[in-house]
């Protein structure tokens, strides 16, 4: 968790950090009371400006997911798991609907959408990494009529 971000992504770096924390809480990888890396440690690990990490942590604190103990660090708040899980699911389902509707409007079949979905789910890439070659190859194969 929080080991990489994609500076070339259209998603702002601080939002990627916020999302990674939310996903980790939702998945149970971060539990109430768990301590997050310090701003300095995480900024060095990710190769980003400390202000970027500080902004993400502040935003997550305003959302009620994290709390800061002066001199101690940043921690996951108690009782946020279910809300975080629900918020993540709502956001992801909304984005998935939008993508599927675009695919349908562009003439992709349900079979093609499911194939891309299955390959994406099976891939080991994170949410903001480049699209794996096996998935981009699907677009080329369909274009040539295979």
MINU-216023 format. One line per field, with one value per residue (C-alpha): x, z, y; residue in one letter; chain. Coordinates in nm, 2 decimals, decimal comma. Example, Ala and Ser with C-alpha at 12.3 -4.5 7.8 and 13.67 -1.06 7.14 Angstrom:
c1	[1,23; 1,37] .
c3	[0,78; 0,71] .
c2	[-0,45; -0,11] .
resn	[A; S] .
chain	[A; A] .
! end
This chain:
c1	[0,00; 0,12; 0,42; 0,37; 0,18; 0,17; 0,28; 0,16; -0,19; -0,47; -0,56; -0,38; -0,10; -0,27; -0,60; -0,41; -0,27; -0,62; -0,77; -0,50; -0,57; -0,94; -0,90; -0,68; -0,93; -1,21; -1,02; -0,92; -0,55; -0,56; -0,74; -0,86; -0,56; -0,31; -0,04; 0,04; 0,39; 0,50; 0,47; 0,84; 0,87; 0,59; 0,70; 1,05; 0,91; 0,68; 0,93; 0,68; 0,68; 0,60; 0,32; 0,14; 0,13; 0,04; -0,26; -0,38; -0,35; -0,53; -0,81; -0,85; -0,86; -1,14; -1,33; -1,30; -1,09; -0,77; -0,66; -0,33; -0,17; 0,08; 0,43; 0,30; 0,18; -0,13; -0,37; -0,68; -0,99; -1,22; -1,55; -1,47; -1,45; -1,81; -1,85; -1,53; -1,63; -1,97; -1,82; -1,56; -1,82; -2,06; -1,78; -1,64; -1,99; -2,07; -1,74; -1,79; -2,14; -2,01; -1,73; -1,97; -2,22; -1,94; -1,83; -2,19; -2,23; -1,90; -2,03; -1,84; -2,02; -2,10; -1,85; -1,58; -1,65; -1,65; -1,32; -1,15; -1,30; -1,18; -0,83; -0,82; -0,92; -0,66; -0,38; -0,13; -0,12; -0,25; -0,53; -0,32; -0,06; -0,03; -0,28; -0,11; -0,01; -0,25; -0,54; -0,43; -0,38; -0,75; -0,82; -0,58; -0,72; -1,08; -0,97; -0,82; -1,14; -1,00] .
c3	[0,00; -0,08; -0,26; -0,60; -0,78; -1,15; -1,21; -1,58; -1,47; -1,53; -1,16; -0,94; -0,72; -0,39; -0,51; -0,59; -0,24; -0,09; -0,30; -0,21; 0,16; 0,11; -0,09; 0,18; 0,45; 0,24; 0,17; 0,54; 0,47; 0,69; 1,02; 1,28; 1,49; 1,22; 1,17; 0,83; 0,72; 0,81; 0,55; 0,50; 0,47; 0,22; 0,01; -0,02; -0,09; -0,37; -0,49; -0,45; -0,27; 0,10; 0,06; -0,18; 0,09; 0,36; 0,15; 0,10; 0,47; 0,55; 0,31; 0,46; 0,80; 0,70; 0,56; 0,90; 0,79; 0,96; 1,27; 1,37; 1,71; 1,75; 1,77; 1,72; 1,36; 1,14; 1,22; 1,08; 1,27; 1,44; 1,29; 0,93; 0,76; 0,65; 0,54; 0,35; 0,18; 0,09; -0,05; -0,25; -0,39; -0,49; -0,66; -0,85; -0,96; -1,09; -1,29; -1,42; -1,54; -1,72; -1,89; -1,99; -2,13; -2,33; -2,46; -2,56; -2,74; -2,92; -3,05; -2,82; -2,75; -2,40; -2,46; -2,54; -2,23; -2,01; -2,16; -2,09; -1,74; -1,67; -1,80; -1,60; -1,28; -1,33; -1,40; -1,12; -1,20; -0,96; -1,04; -1,19; -1,38; -1,76; -1,92; -1,95; -2,30; -2,29; -2,25; -2,51; -2,75; -2,73; -2,90; -3,18; -3,23; -3,26; -3,49; -3,74; -3,72; -3,52] .
c2	[0,00; 0,35; 0,22; 0,39; 0,66; 0,75; 1,11; 1,07; 0,98; 1,23; 1,18; 1,44; 1,28; 1,39; 1,23; 0,91; 0,91; 0,98; 0,70; 0,45; 0,52; 0,49; 0,16; 0,02; 0,10; -0,04; -0,36; -0,40; -0,35; -0,05; -0,09; 0,16; 0,27; 0,18; 0,44; 0,58; 0,67; 1,02; 1,29; 1,30; 0,92; 0,88; 1,18; 1,02; 0,68; 0,81; 1,08; 1,36; 1,69; 1,67; 1,93; 1,69; 1,42; 1,67; 1,79; 1,43; 1,36; 1,69; 1,61; 1,25; 1,41; 1,65; 1,35; 1,19; 0,89; 0,99; 1,18; 1,33; 1,31; 1,59; 1,44; 1,09; 1,07; 1,01; 0,72; 0,56; 0,67; 0,42; 0,32; 0,44; 0,10; 0,05; 0,41; 0,40; 0,07; 0,21; 0,53; 0,34; 0,10; 0,39; 0,58; 0,28; 0,15; 0,50; 0,51; 0,15; 0,24; 0,54; 0,33; 0,05; 0,30; 0,46; 0,11; 0,03; 0,37; 0,30; -0,03; -0,27; -0,60; -0,72; -1,00; -0,75; -0,55; -0,86; -0,97; -0,64; -0,64; -0,99; -0,92; -0,59; -0,77; -1,04; -0,79; -0,71; -0,34; -0,07; 0,16; 0,44; 0,25; 0,20; -0,03; -0,38; -0,49; -0,79; -0,55; -0,30; -0,59; -0,66; -0,33; -0,40; -0,75; -0,62; -0,34; -0,59; -0,80; -1,10] .
resn	[X; X; X; X; X; X; X; X; X; X; X; X; X; X; X; X; X; X; X; X; X; X; X; X; X; X; X; X; X; X; X; X; X; X; X; X; X; X; X; X; X; X; X; X; X; X; X; X; X; X; X; X; X; X; X; X; X; X; X; X; X; X; X; X; X; X; X; X; X; X; X; X; X; X; X; X; X; X; X; X; X; X; X; X; X; X; X; X; X; X; X; X; X; X; X; X; X; X; X; X; X; X; X; X; X; X; X; X; X; X; X; X; X; X; X; X; X; X; X; X; X; X; X; X; X; X; X; X; X; X; X; X; X; X; X; X; X; X; X; X; X; X; X; X; X; X] .
chain	[A; A; A; A; A; A; A; A; A; A; A; A; A; A; A; A; A; A; A; A; A; A; A; A; A; A; A; A; A; A; A; A; A; A; A; A; A; A; A; A; A; A; A; A; A; A; A; A; A; A; A; A; A; A; A; A; A; A; A; A; A; A; A; A; A; A; A; A; A; A; A; A; A; A; A; A; A; A; A; A; A; A; A; A; A; A; A; A; A; A; A; A; A; A; A; A; A; A; A; A; A; A; A; A; A; A; A; A; A; A; A; A; A; A; A; A; A; A; A; A; A; A; A; A; A; A; A; A; A; A; A; A; A; A; A; A; A; A; A; A; A; A; A; A; A; A] .
! end
